[in-house]
Amino acid sequence: MLIGVSFGLAACALWGMTYLLPVLLPDYDAMYIAISRAFVMGAVSFVLIVLFFDKFRALTKADWLFASKITLIGNLIQCWFLMLSVEYAGVPVAGICFGAVPVLVALISNERARRQGKPFVKYKKLALPLLCIFVGFVMVNATELEEFMAAGGASSSTFFLGLLCGIISTLMWTWYPIRNADWLLAHPQVSPTVWTCAQCLLLFPIAAFVYLIVWYCDPSPVMSSPLGPTPIRYLGLMVFAGVCCSWLATALWNMCSAKLPTALVGQLLVFETIFSVLYGHIHRMQWPTMLLTIGFLLLLAGISYALKIFGDLEKESENKIPTN
């Protein structure tokens, strides 16, 4: 179990670094960062598919079309909104928005189970953790709005635009794992690694095409060349983000998922939020405020407690002896 947890923590630590990209590349629009990251993921997948081509022959045309659909939403558009959230509202806000994903996935799965007549959690049990999440969310964003304004932010409307982008990104990342898991459950003969690679491969041509269109239509003098004002720095960070923070992180997460119970894996996602907030404050070279700390602890406590409730339900379902 320790090895599985280590894989999960390593994946979250790498994913958390993604939130710093707009901060480290302030001259580049969020769209360029999202597209370039997706392009590198696709390039890595292309190499792997060439090396292990026989494993991909089982995928049908319908499979490739569905992979195209969910990868555009989950790995390209979602990343763009995430980058916009960081750009407009800061790293901690974007990271904390993501912190709601494990609970949202659990809530949606719980409602689906209730409608299908399967074991589910009564909603009164979720009242306390959801209240903690709401209060913590308000406290954290109140302090981040104050920090944003003190740092010379254009207006509060810009901050709330970033918050909105973070919420949209969160909703997309909630939809993606649910639909992705549905497909994998319906196709047990396909390896999760093969499926991940198939999705990312489609990003290779799509990202290249979209990048050229966006650059050609961009009137900004900053992007007078395709790679922008600091091409070496840009390429280096994009390769690192695409290979380490995206592809390697996903591979580590798959290893974690193969070794741990699903309930525990879901709880580990909280650490992506922890790492993103940690990186954001390290970059700022400042300690978090007391209000932010209390809000963050409430958020973390609410998420952890909610996931424990769903984890206990899953354990009860697994340990229940079927009767004839």
C-alpha positions in Angstrom: 0.0 0.0 0.0 2.9 2.4 0.8 4.2 2.1 -2.8 0.8 2.9 -4.2 0.4 5.9 -2.0 3.9 7.1 -3.0 2.9 6.8 -6.7 -0.3 8.9 -6.0 1.6 11.6 -4.0 4.2 11.8 -6.8 1.5 12.2 -9.4 -0.3 15.0 -7.4 3.0 16.7 -6.8 3.7 16.8 -10.6 0.1 17.9 -11.4 0.4 20.7 -8.9 3.2 22.2 -10.9 0.9 22.8 -13.8 -0.7 25.7 -11.9 2.5 27.6 -12.0 2.9 27.7 -15.8 1.0 31.0 -16.4 2.9 32.6 -13.6 6.3 31.5 -15.0 5.3 32.5 -18.5 3.5 35.8 -18.0 4.1 37.0 -21.6 2.1 34.0 -23.1 -1.6 33.8 -23.3 -3.2 30.8 -21.4 -4.4 29.4 -24.7 -0.8 28.9 -26.0 0.3 27.2 -22.8 -2.7 24.8 -22.8 -2.2 23.9 -26.5 1.5 23.4 -26.2 1.2 21.2 -23.2 -1.4 19.1 -25.1 0.9 18.9 -28.1 3.8 17.5 -26.0 1.5 14.9 -24.5 0.4 13.9 -28.0 4.0 13.7 -29.2 5.0 11.3 -26.3 1.9 9.2 -27.1 2.8 9.0 -30.8 6.3 7.6 -29.9 4.8 5.0 -27.6 2.2 3.9 -30.0 4.8 3.5 -32.7 6.8 1.3 -30.3 3.8 -0.7 -29.1 1.5 -0.6 -32.2 0.1 -4.1 -31.8 -1.7 -3.2 -28.6 -3.8 -0.5 -30.3 -5.3 -2.6 -33.0 -8.3 -3.6 -30.9 -9.6 0.0 -30.8 -12.4 0.6 -33.3 -13.3 3.8 -35.1 -16.0 4.5 -32.5 -13.4 4.2 -29.8 -11.1 6.7 -31.5 -14.0 9.1 -32.0 -15.0 8.9 -28.3 -11.4 9.3 -27.3 -11.2 12.5 -29.4 -14.3 13.9 -27.7 -13.3 13.4 -24.1 -9.6 14.3 -24.6 -10.6 17.7 -26.2 -12.7 18.5 -23.1 -10.5 16.9 -20.5 -7.0 17.6 -21.7 -7.3 20.7 -23.9 -10.3 22.9 -23.1 -10.2 22.1 -19.4 -6.5 23.0 -19.3 -7.2 26.3 -21.0 -9.8 27.3 -18.4 -7.4 26.2 -15.7 -4.6 28.4 -17.1 -7.1 31.3 -17.4 -8.1 30.8 -13.8 -4.4 31.0 -12.7 -3.8 34.0 -14.9 -6.8 36.0 -13.6 -7.2 34.8 -10.0 -3.9 33.2 -9.0 -2.5 29.7 -8.3 -4.3 29.0 -4.9 -7.8 29.8 -6.2 -7.3 27.5 -9.3 -5.9 24.8 -7.1 -8.7 25.0 -4.5 -11.4 24.9 -7.2 -9.9 21.6 -8.3 -10.1 20.4 -4.7 -13.9 20.0 -5.2 -13.4 17.4 -7.9 -13.2 14.4 -5.7 -16.4 15.3 -3.8 -18.3 16.2 -7.0 -17.3 12.9 -8.5 -18.5 11.1 -5.4 -21.8 13.1 -5.2 -22.6 12.4 -8.9 -21.6 8.7 -8.5 -23.8 8.5 -5.3 -26.8 10.0 -7.1 -26.3 7.6 -10.1 -26.1 4.7 -7.6 -29.3 5.8 -5.9 -31.2 6.0 -9.1 -29.9 2.6 -10.2 -30.9 1.0 -6.9 -27.4 0.4 -5.7 -25.9 1.2 -2.2 -25.6 5.0 -1.7 -24.9 7.5 1.1 -27.8 9.4 2.6 -27.4 13.1 2.0 -27.9 14.1 5.6 -24.5 12.4 6.3 -22.9 14.8 3.8 -24.3 18.0 5.3 -21.3 18.6 7.6 -18.5 18.0 5.1 -20.3 20.0 2.4 -20.8 22.9 4.9 -17.0 22.8 5.7 -16.2 22.9 2.0 -18.5 25.9 1.4 -17.2 27.9 4.3 -13.6 27.1 3.5 -14.1 28.0 -0.1 -15.5 31.4 0.8 -12.8 32.1 3.3 -10.0 31.2 0.9 -11.3 33.2 -2.0 -11.9 36.2 0.2 -8.2 36.3 1.2 -7.1 35.6 -2.4 -9.3 38.5 -3.6 -7.6 40.8 -1.0 -4.2 39.5 -2.1 -5.1 40.1 -5.7 -6.2 43.7 -5.2 -3.2 44.4 -3.0 -0.8 43.2 -5.7 -2.4 45.7 -8.2 -5.1 43.6 -9.7 -7.1 45.4 -12.3 -10.5 44.9 -10.6 -12.5 42.5 -8.6 -14.3 41.5 -11.7 -11.1 40.1 -13.1 -10.6 38.0 -10.0 -14.2 36.7 -10.2 -13.6 35.9 -13.9 -10.7 33.8 -12.9 -12.8 32.1 -10.2 -15.5 31.4 -12.8 -12.8 29.9 -15.1 -11.7 27.7 -12.2 -15.2 26.5 -11.6 -15.7 25.7 -15.3 -12.4 23.8 -15.3 -13.5 21.9 -12.2 -16.8 20.9 -13.8 -15.0 19.7 -16.9 -12.5 17.7 -14.9 -15.4 16.2 -12.9 -17.2 15.1 -16.2 -14.0 13.7 -17.7 -13.1 11.0 -15.1 -16.7 9.8 -14.9 -17.2 9.4 -18.6 -13.7 8.0 -18.9 -14.4 5.4 -16.2 -17.7 4.4 -17.8 -15.9 3.7 -21.0 -13.2 1.6 -19.3 -15.8 -0.4 -17.4 -17.6 -1.1 -20.6 -14.3 -2.2 -22.3 -12.4 -4.3 -19.8 -10.3 -5.8 -22.6 -8.5 -2.5 -23.2 -5.7 -1.5 -20.9 -6.1 1.8 -19.1 -2.6 2.8 -20.2 -3.4 2.0 -23.8 -6.6 4.0 -23.5 -4.8 7.0 -22.1 -2.2 6.8 -24.8 -4.9 6.6 -27.5 -6.6 9.8 -26.1 -3.3 11.7 -25.9 -2.3 10.7 -29.4 -5.2 12.7 -30.8 -3.9 15.8 -29.1 -0.8 15.7 -31.4 -2.4 16.7 -34.7 -5.3 18.7 -33.1 -3.0 20.8 -30.9 -0.6 21.5 -33.7 -3.4 22.7 -36.0 -5.1 24.8 -33.4 -1.8 26.4 -32.3 -1.0 27.5 -35.8 -4.6 29.0 -36.2 -4.4 30.8 -32.9 -1.0 32.2 -33.7 -1.9 33.3 -37.2 -5.0 35.1 -35.9 -3.3 36.7 -32.9 -2.8 40.4 -33.5 -0.5 40.8 -30.4 3.0 42.0 -31.3 4.3 39.9 -28.4 3.6 36.8 -30.5 5.3 38.0 -33.7 7.1 34.7 -33.9 5.4 31.3 -33.4 7.3 30.6 -30.1 6.9 34.1 -28.7 9.3 36.4 -27.0 11.3 33.8 -24.9 11.3 30.7 -27.1 14.0 28.7 -25.2 12.3 29.2 -21.8 8.9 28.5 -23.3 10.0 25.3 -25.0 11.8 24.1 -21.9 8.8 24.6 -19.7 6.3 23.1 -22.2 8.4 20.0 -22.6 8.7 19.6 -18.9 5.0 20.2 -18.4 3.9 17.8 -21.2 6.3 15.0 -20.3 6.5 15.2 -16.5 3.5 17.2 -15.3 1.1 15.5 -17.7 2.3 12.2 -19.2 4.5 10.9 -16.3 1.9 12.1 -13.7 -0.8 10.2 -15.5 1.4 7.1 -15.7 2.1 7.3 -11.9 -1.6 7.8 -11.2 -2.4 4.7 -13.2 0.1 2.7 -11.1 -1.4 4.1 -8.0 -4.9 3.2 -9.1 -3.8 -0.4 -9.8 -2.4 -0.9 -6.3 -5.0 0.9 -4.0 -8.7 0.7 -3.3 -10.7 3.2 -5.3 -11.9 5.1 -2.2 -8.3 5.7 -1.1 -7.2 6.8 -4.6 -10.0 9.4 -4.7 -8.9 10.8 -1.4 -5.3 11.2 -2.7 -6.6 13.8 -5.2 -6.8 16.2 -2.4 -3.0 16.4 -2.4 -3.0 18.1 -5.8 -4.8 21.0 -4.2 -2.3 21.0 -1.4 0.7 21.0 -3.7 -0.7 23.7 -6.0 -1.4 26.1 -3.0 2.1 25.2 -1.6 3.8 26.0 -4.9 1.9 29.2 -5.3 3.0 30.5 -1.9 6.6 29.4 -2.4 6.6 31.3 -5.7 5.3 34.4 -3.9 7.8 33.9 -1.1 5.2 34.5 1.5 3.4 32.7 4.3 -0.4 32.2 3.9 -2.6 34.4 6.0 -4.4 33.0 9.1 -7.8 33.3 7.3 -6.6 31.5 4.3 -5.0 28.8 6.5 -8.2 28.2 8.4 -10.3 28.2 5.2 -7.9 25.8 3.6 -8.0 23.5 6.6 -11.8 23.6 6.6 -11.8 22.8 2.9 -9.4 19.9 3.3 -11.3 18.5 6.3 -14.6 18.7 4.5 -13.2 16.9 1.4 -11.4 14.3 3.4 -14.5 13.6 5.6 -16.8 13.4 2.6 -14.5 11.0 0.8 -14.2 8.9 4.0 -18.0 8.5 4.0 -18.0 7.3 0.4 -15.0 5.1 1.1 -16.8 3.4 4.1 -19.8 2.8 1.8 -17.6 1.1 -0.7 -16.0 -1.1 1.9 -19.4 -2.1 3.3 -20.5 -3.0 -0.2 -17.4 -5.1 -0.8 -17.7 -6.9 2.5 -21.4 -7.6 2.3 -22.1 -11.3 1.9 -24.6 -11.9 -1.0 -27.6 -13.9 0.0 -29.5 -16.3 -2.3 
